[in-house]
Each structure stands twice: as structure tokens, then as C-alpha cells.
Amino acid sequence: MENRGVIKPMLGTHYPMISHGKGIYLYDDQGKQYIDGSSGAVTVNIGHGVDEIAMAMAEQASKVAFVYRSHFTSQAAERLANKLADLAPGDLNWTFFVNSGSEATETALKIAIQYFQEQGITSKTKILSRWTSYHGITLGALSMSGHLMRRARFTDLLEDFPAVSAPYCYRCPFHSTYPGCGLQCGEDLERAILEIGAENIAAFIFEPIIGAAGGAIAPPPGYYEKIQEICHKYNIVTIADEVMTGMGRTGKLFGVNHWNMTPDIMTLGKGLSAGYTPMAATIVSDRIISVIKQGTKSVMSGHTFSANPLSAAACCAVLDYVESHHLVHNSEARGEEMITGLKELMMKYAIIGDVRGKGLMVGVEFVSDLMTHRPFPAEAKVGEQFLSICFEKGLIVYPAFGGVRGYEGDSIMIAPPLVVTSAQVKEILNIMDESLSELMTRLIASGRY
Ligand code: PMP
């Protein structure tokens, strides 16, 4: 019996010891192979064990691994920031480096508030966000997260930032259908602004495609154009949380690229370093930075490890790899194959209510009734059962349940590394087919279906 060690997500549970990885595969110390169908936490975009990244890191570490951002900058950090300025839309030209997605959203919150303070506007301190969202686990980021399960224990410490309904067509909060709905989900932002008062609101934060809280939920056409228009009307900064959707995951370099919208601030994490090192970023527009530059000059945020050269060098090498291997295109093409294959499985298994997503951020929602979209009872733990059946068969999929208001939910995501091949997509679909068959058998045997 262990009496010390790493605090694992489920205490007392055995976690396999991974010895190495290559491409989409991971191997444990017992020799078992797993397909990393979730890229870890939708992170390892370029796949495991890429030698170019290890070499770039070794080279940087042997030169200088760390300099403190208050004293120095580094070639690696400047190169990465320049690269991001080239790639990011509009005038998103300035990057503040941090170490996790949560820190990136915290930093975005602070920059948005500071932007107004520098102009003498001190009342704009609230951040609007949506229900069915996830922006991180630290208290500021959790305040912005409309993820009931993750908020539950800490509600007394949190700000009530989630005030806007999610654009979740499969379970429309307004019981409407697109396009007849007139985009009520978009109008809900204006309702919340009028209720809270635009003079109190600094920013609106959103995941371009909802990830952990709901499972690859993309809004209907026209939604983000409407959001942008409303935010401009009320002088509210837009923050696109691209921590999960960024760096090619959705078949475009950034999630917002699917729509005609340019945010004022964009956060990145996960795929930026593809998991080779902890790294995240808050990218800020010229407009906002120039106001701070004319004011106190200093962005009031920062961490010891911010912009460290070692992580920056790893990210530069990851970005080069994404480009040279055309991974954004591969994400789009393999994502289409994955969705087509899952839609075929949907015909075979009546518990699949919805298949959705873009690129290789693909969601599957389980329901007990196809017509009414009635979910399974929470205690049936259908999503969890599916995850563990897949795990047994050597396929990792991502849990996206617990984040929807008023409903436990049984959504999961398939999000393999963007290097996945057509043959490997088929391999994943085959294991899903077998796992679905086993899940059905279990549900029927237990009288749940
Ligand atoms: N934003 C989004 C959209 C995320 O998906 C996540 C992580 N799942 C975060 C923020 C938080 O990132 P981290 O876990 O690196 O703090």
C-alpha cells in the first residue's frame, strides 16, 4: 500500500505508469499500448516523442534555461512573440507569457480591467462569461467559468461572472431552433449587459468552441458577428479563450478564424507547447497595449517562470513543426473523416444523440431518448462508463461532462494529436464501435436502456 507520492485525481486508484510515447501512441511500463485519442488534455497537438522538440530544448537549456522577465528578455521569447503576432488575427501583436491556461485567463481579466483604469474608468471591473464554459481552475479563472461541478465547492469565494446563456443548439436554453431563433443566445449577451450595466463590465470572455464543459459545442452561424457588434456597442473588451481551440485544433489555426470576428485579447495554452513544457500566453491588441503604454506602462501581472527561454524555445520548435507538417490542414481533413465515421456509428447506436465539432475537436453526446434528447440519469454515469471501456481497450477519450447547467451530461470528446493519419482515424473508430457495443450491452443488462 502506497503511503506517499503524487496526489492523483482519484486517490486510491491505480494509474498506469507511462514509459514513453510516439506519435498518437503511449506505452506503459507493462508494455500496454494506448491511443492518445484526447492528446492528453487536448494538448499534445504534434504527438508524442518528437525529437526536433527535444533537440531544440536541449540546445536552449545548454545556452540559458532561465532569465527573469523583470531583468531580461531572450531571443527565444522574442521569436515566439513575433511569430504569434504574425499568426494572430487583427492587431493582436503583444504577448504576455504565462505557464498555464488558467494564468492566461487571469492575465486577460487583469489587462481588460487595467485598460479601462488607465482611461480613468474605474467602474468597469466585471467580466461577463457564459454558462457551460471552462476558463481555468484558479479563483479568477474559475469565477469566469460556467462549469457547475468545478465551481460547486468554492462558490462563496467566486464572482458571479457567468451570466450569459451558452450557444448550445442541441439543448437550446431558449427551446428554439436555428435559424428561426433569431440568435437569442447572442441577444442574451445584450440582456445581461443591460441588467448589470455596461458601465460595470470590462470584458466578455468565451471559448470559440466550448470544450471541457460541454464537448465541442460550436455556435450557430452569425453568433460571433453578433457578439462582436454588441461588445463594440457597449465598449466591452472581447477575450477569446483559445487555450483549447488554438494552434490548429479545430482545423483552422485559431477557433475564431471560423467566423468573421477579431477579439481584443486572445489566450493560448495547451497546443502552444503541445505539452512539451508548461507554457501559455495572453495576446493583446495594439489598441489596448498603447493605452497601457501611455499610462502606467506596466501590465500588472507576471509569474516567476513567465517568458522563460526554455519553454519559449520548445514552443518555437512546436510551431515550426505544425507549419512544416501542415498539421492545421490535417486537423481539418482528418476531423471530417472522424465526424463522418461517428455519424455512421450514430446510425448504429441509438444512444448517440449528437456528433459535433470542428477539425479534431469532436464531441459525442449520449442520450437515452433520441427524439426528446432526454439524458441518462446522472447515477447511470454513462459518459464515465464509456471512458473506462475505451481505456480498457487502449483508447483514451476526453470527459466533457459536469459543466452544463441543470444537467449532468454525458458528452465526451475525441481529440487525437493533429498528426493522426486516416488509417489511425479508422483504428480509433473501430475501438469506439466495439466500446459502444459493450456500453449498449451493459445499459440493456442493467435496465438503463
Ligand atoms: N481555458 C480553456 C478553454 C481550457 O480548456 C482550459 C483547460 N481545460 C483552461 C482554460 C485552463 O488551462 P490550464 O488547465 O492549463 O490551467
Residues whose N, C-alpha, C, O or C-beta is under 5 A from the ligand:
A	BS01	PMP	S100 G101 S102 E103 Y134 H135 G136 E207 G211 A212 D241 V243 M244 G269
